[in-house]
Structure formats: C-alpha cells, structure tokens
Amino acid sequence: MRAVVIVPTYDEVENIEGLLRAVRAAAPGVGILVVDDASPDGTAVRAEAVGAELGRVDVLRRPGKDGLGNAYRAGFAHALASGHDVLVTIDADFSFDPAVIPSLLAEVEAGSDVAIGSRYVTGGSTPDWPIHRRALSRYGNRYTGWVLGLPIRDATSGFRAYRRSVLEAISYETTQANGYAFMTELAFRIVATGGRITELPIEFRDRRWGTSKMSGRIIVESMGRVSWWGAREKVRRIRSGNRATMAGSPPA
C-alpha cells in the first residue's frame, strides 16, 4: 500500500523540520504532504527546504488561512490524485508521536478502514492537561458518541490512518465542518456506511512550541454541529420508521 502522511500547517516553522524528520525516521517508506495555509512565519519555505533533503515531501501551498477542514479536504484530494492507498493525518505540533504511525498503518493493512490514535481507550492518556481541560474533552467525546451513536471513544482525535476506499465511499469532499468537528463528521459518515474503525491507545501531549489553534469558536462549532447531526439523524429514523409502519399497514 502506498501511504502518505498529511500535515496541515499554519505558523509551525518551529515544529515542521523536527516533525518531518521524525515522520521519516518512524516510517521511512511513506510520503509526506504538508498543506500550508500561507503561514506568514515561513513554514512552507522551511518544509520545502527540509523536503528537498529528505525526498518524497510535497508542500501544497494554499492562498490563505481557511480552516482545518478545508486544509484536509485539499490534502485528501491531492493525495488521492497522486495514487495513495492510505492517508495518515497528524498535527504538526508533536501532540501526536510519529512513532505510532507504523501501528496505525498495520491496523489498516490488517483490514480496518480507519485506525484512530485514541486518548480515551485503555492505555491512552493526556498527561499534560489540567483537570478542567481533560474533563471538557472526555465528556465532549462521550456526548458526541451518545448523540451520534458512534462506537468509538475519541471522535475528535486528528491522528488517524484512512483507507482510500472509505474516504471515497463517504464522499469526503462534501463534508461541511471546518474545525475539529471535521474529524467527527468523517467518523459519523464512516460508521453510517458500515466502515470498520479501530482505536489504538496514544499519549497526547501539548505542543512543544508555538501557539495552540484551539479556540472557543472551534469548540462551539463542534458541539453545535454534533447536536444538529444528532437531531437530523433522529428525525430521519422517525420518518423511516413511519414509512415502514405505513407500508406494513393493512388497507382500510
């Protein structure tokens, strides 16, 4: 399988070189695609320079900062057009350990459609987080799983490996979410189409350098979309049930 690691970036010049080298050391056979949203700090320039040394590193320059979801949709399109069979997503800030990439790829090779690096399965952890942040994330994920009926513990993790066929089956390009809700939207669609998802425990650490991209607006978007998707799905099921009942009713 041809695999590529997709790294969305905005002002990650302090992290990108180390991340690219760590990915290549952990998974020498994979390609790397940096999707940069016109970082004013020169992230794309640094990525291109390191990529010229490492080889098999592409930098997709986008015209401006346009959200995580749009960055990934552009990255997916580029990677699929380039013929890759497995797409791995990872943040640039070292929150996720690149050493786990081979394990995610092994899960897909073994038959999973998606392998998720999860903070909330046995063995997963968030050691640097204060209690309030840990509670917000954990219970936010529980709420998401309950509302959407997802059989996964970490619906918002951005550390994943996707089989090409499952992304094509869910028409990823028609997704709407643009923050971390994008990860939830993908998981929701994959579960709805019967895709096989597995979770591997990971240790999630706060970024080493730079500024977090998480904001209140992103959290509000995520919870709002989850609630809307859940309500829409409930209405759909009710309507389907009513149609089935009417179809089975004897004529008057």
NORTASUL-V323616 format. One record per residue. N is the residue number from 1. RES is the residue in three letters. PHI is phi in degrees with one decimal (NA if undefined). NEAR is the number of other ideal C-beta (glycine too) atoms within 12 Angstrom. D_FIRST is the distance of its C-alpha to the first C-alpha in whole Angstrom. Layout:
# NORTASUL-V323616
N_RES_PHI_NEAR_D_FIRST / N_RES_PHI_NEAR_D_FIRST
This chain:
# NORTASUL-V323616
1_MET_NA_24_0 / 2_ARG_-86.4_21_4 / 3_ALA_-115.8_36_6 / 4_VAL_-137.3_39_10 / 5_VAL_-101.9_46_13 / 6_ILE_-101.9_45_16 / 7_VAL_-123.5_51_19 / 8_PRO_-76.8_46_22 / 9_THR_-136.3_45_25 / 10_TYR_-153.3_35_29 / 11_ASP_53.8_27_32 / 12_GLU_-121.4_40_29 / 13_VAL_-62.3_29_30 / 14_GLU_-74.6_22_31 / 15_ASN_-108.2_35_28 / 16_ILE_-64.7_43_25 / 17_GLU_-64.0_30_26 / 18_GLY_-62.2_25_25 / 19_LEU_-65.3_41_23 / 20_LEU_-61.7_41_21 / 21_ARG_-67.7_23_21 / 22_ALA_-68.1_29_21 / 23_VAL_-63.9_45_17 / 24_ARG_-64.5_27_17 / 25_ALA_-68.3_19_18 / 26_ALA_-76.2_26_17 / 27_ALA_-139.5_31_13 / 28_PRO_-59.5_19_14 / 29_GLY_-88.4_22_10 / 30_VAL_-91.7_36_10 / 31_GLY_-85.5_34_11 / 32_ILE_-133.3_46_14 / 33_LEU_-125.6_40_16 / 34_VAL_-94.2_46_20 / 35_VAL_-109.4_44_22 / 36_ASP_-106.8_38_25 / 37_ASP_-93.2_34_28 / 38_ALA_56.1_22_31 / 39_SER_-58.7_32_32 / 40_PRO_-71.7_16_35 / 41_ASP_-87.5_23_35 / 42_GLY_88.2_22_32 / 43_THR_-57.0_37_29 / 44_ALA_-63.8_33_27 / 45_VAL_-62.6_23_29 / 46_ARG_-64.5_30_28 / 47_ALA_-63.4_38_25 / 48_GLU_-66.4_25_25 / 49_ALA_-66.0_19_27 / 50_VAL_-68.0_29_25 / 51_GLY_-63.2_30_22 / 52_ALA_-63.6_15_24 / 53_GLU_-76.1_15_24 / 54_LEU_-78.2_27_20 / 55_GLY_81.0_15_19 / 56_ARG_56.2_26_16 / 57_VAL_-123.3_31_17 / 58_ASP_-105.9_30_18 / 59_VAL_-121.8_35_21 / 60_LEU_-98.0_34_22 / 61_ARG_-89.5_25_26 / 62_ARG_-103.5_28_28 / 63_PRO_-73.7_14_31 / 64_GLY_-174.8_14_32 / 65_LYS_-70.3_21_32 / 66_ASP_-138.4_20_31 / 67_GLY_95.2_28_29 / 68_LEU_-63.6_40_26 / 69_GLY_-60.5_34_25 / 70_ASN_-65.4_28_26 / 71_ALA_-62.9_39_24 / 72_TYR_-69.3_44_21 / 73_ARG_-60.6_33_21 / 74_ALA_-66.1_29_21 / 75_GLY_-65.8_42_18 / 76_PHE_-61.2_38_16 / 77_ALA_-59.2_24_18 / 78_HIS_-64.5_28_17 / 79_ALA_-67.1_36_13 / 80_LEU_-68.1_28_13 / 81_ALA_-64.3_18_15 / 82_SER_-85.8_22_13 / 83_GLY_90.2_15_10 / 84_HIS_-79.4_34_8 / 85_ASP_-96.6_26_6 / 86_VAL_-133.4_39_7 / 87_LEU_-116.2_47_10 / 88_VAL_-102.9_48_12 / 89_THR_-112.4_43_16 / 90_ILE_-153.5_45_19 / 91_ASP_-77.4_43_22 / 92_ALA_-85.9_48_24 / 93_ASP_-96.9_35_27 / 94_PHE_69.1_31_25 / 95_SER_-64.7_33_26 / 96_PHE_-106.0_41_23 / 97_ASP_-85.1_30_22 / 98_PRO_-57.6_35_19 / 99_ALA_-62.6_21_19 / 100_VAL_-82.7_35_17 / 101_ILE_-52.8_40_14 / 102_PRO_-58.4_27_12 / 103_SER_-67.7_31_14 / 104_LEU_-63.3_42_13 / 105_LEU_-64.0_35_9 / 106_ALA_-64.0_21_11 / 107_GLU_-64.3_30_12 / 108_VAL_-67.8_36_10 / 109_GLU_-61.0_19_8 / 110_ALA_-80.5_17_12 / 111_GLY_127.4_16_12 / 112_SER_-72.8_28_13 / 113_ASP_-83.1_34_13 / 114_VAL_-142.1_47_14 / 115_ALA_-115.9_42_15 / 116_ILE_-113.2_46_18 / 117_GLY_-79.3_43_20 / 118_SER_-112.3_40_23 / 119_ARG_-82.5_36_27 / 120_TYR_-118.5_31_28 / 121_VAL_-98.2_23_27 / 122_THR_-55.7_12_29 / 123_GLY_99.4_16_28 / 124_GLY_-81.6_29_27 / 125_SER_-160.1_22_30 / 126_THR_-133.0_27_31 / 127_PRO_-65.2_15_34 / 128_ASP_-91.5_18_35 / 129_TRP_-85.0_21_36 / 130_PRO_-70.0_12_40 / 131_ILE_-58.3_12_41 / 132_HIS_-65.9_10_41 / 133_ARG_-70.6_20_38 / 134_ARG_-61.6_21_36 / 135_ALA_-65.7_15_38 / 136_LEU_-59.6_21_37 / 137_SER_-69.6_32_33 / 138_ARG_-62.2_27_34 / 139_TYR_-75.6_18_36 / 140_GLY_-63.6_31_34 / 141_ASN_-69.5_36_31 / 142_ARG_-65.0_21_34 / 143_TYR_-61.6_23_35 / 144_THR_-59.7_38_32 / 145_GLY_-62.3_28_31 / 146_TRP_-69.9_18_34 / 147_VAL_-66.8_26_35 / 148_LEU_-97.3_35_32 / 149_GLY_68.0_19_31 / 150_LEU_-89.6_35_28 / 151_PRO_-86.3_24_27 / 152_ILE_-132.7_38_25 / 153_ARG_-90.9_32_27 / 154_ASP_-125.5_40_26 / 155_ALA_-77.4_46_25 / 156_THR_-107.2_46_26 / 157_SER_-60.3_41_23 / 158_GLY_-97.9_39_21 / 159_PHE_-102.3_42_19 / 160_ARG_-145.1_49_16 / 161_ALA_-125.9_45_12 / 162_TYR_-110.7_46_12 / 163_ARG_-74.1_36_10 / 164_ARG_-51.6_28_10 / 165_SER_-61.9_24_12 / 166_VAL_-73.8_34_15 / 167_LEU_-65.8_36_15 / 168_GLU_-69.1_24_16 / 169_ALA_-65.8_20_18 / 170_ILE_-94.1_27_20 / 171_SER_51.0_19_21 / 172_TYR_-52.3_38_20 / 173_GLU_-67.9_21_22 / 174_THR_-95.5_15_26 / 175_THR_-64.2_29_26 / 176_GLN_-116.5_24_29 / 177_ALA_-64.5_33_29 / 178_ASN_-127.3_28_29 / 179_GLY_-103.3_34_29 / 180_TYR_-70.5_39_27 / 181_ALA_-62.7_36_28 / 182_PHE_-57.7_36_25 / 183_MET_-64.7_42_23 / 184_THR_-66.3_45_25 / 185_GLU_-62.0_36_25 / 186_LEU_-61.6_46_22 / 187_ALA_-61.2_43_22 / 188_PHE_-59.4_37_25 / 189_ARG_-67.3_34_23 / 190_ILE_-65.5_37_21 / 191_VAL_-62.5_28_23 / 192_ALA_-62.9_24_25 / 193_THR_-96.0_21_23 / 194_GLY_82.5_13_22 / 195_GLY_-68.1_32_19 / 196_ARG_-92.0_24_18 / 197_ILE_-117.9_39_18 / 198_THR_-122.6_30_18 / 199_GLU_-121.7_35_20 / 200_LEU_-114.1_38_20 / 201_PRO_-69.9_26_23 / 202_ILE_-134.7_36_24 / 203_GLU_-100.7_23_27 / 204_PHE_-100.7_33_27 / 205_ARG_-116.8_19_29 / 206_ASP_-64.8_22_31 / 207_ARG_-55.7_23_31 / 208_ARG_-78.5_21_32 / 209_TRP_-135.9_20_33 / 210_GLY_89.5_25_34 / 211_THR_-112.5_16_35 / 212_SER_-62.6_22_33 / 213_LYS_-91.3_28_32 / 214_MET_-69.6_26_33 / 215_SER_-147.2_15_36 / 216_GLY_-60.8_12_39 / 217_ARG_-61.3_16_38 / 218_ILE_-65.6_26_34 / 219_ILE_-64.9_23_35 / 220_VAL_-62.1_17_38 / 221_GLU_-59.6_27_35 / 222_SER_-61.7_36_33 / 223_MET_-66.2_30_36 / 224_GLY_-64.6_21_37 / 225_ARG_-66.9_32_34 / 226_VAL_-59.1_37_33 / 227_SER_-62.9_22_37 / 228_TRP_-66.2_22_37 / 229_TRP_-60.8_32_33 / 230_GLY_-63.6_24_35 / 231_ALA_-64.8_16_38 / 232_ARG_-63.3_18_37 / 233_GLU_-66.7_22_35 / 234_LYS_-63.7_17_38 / 235_VAL_-62.5_14_40 / 236_ARG_-60.0_15_37 / 237_ARG_-67.3_16_38 / 238_ILE_-62.2_14_41 / 239_ARG_-63.9_14_42 / 240_SER_-64.5_14_39 / 241_GLY_-65.6_14_42 / 242_ASN_-65.4_14_45 / 243_ARG_-65.4_13_44 / 244_ALA_-65.3_12_43 / 245_THR_-64.8_12_46 / 246_MET_-64.7_13_48 / 247_ALA_-65.9_11_46 / 248_GLY_-92.0_10_47 / 249_SER_-76.0_10_51 / 250_PRO_-71.5_7_54 / 251_PRO_-63.3_6_56 / 252_ALA_-71.4_4_59
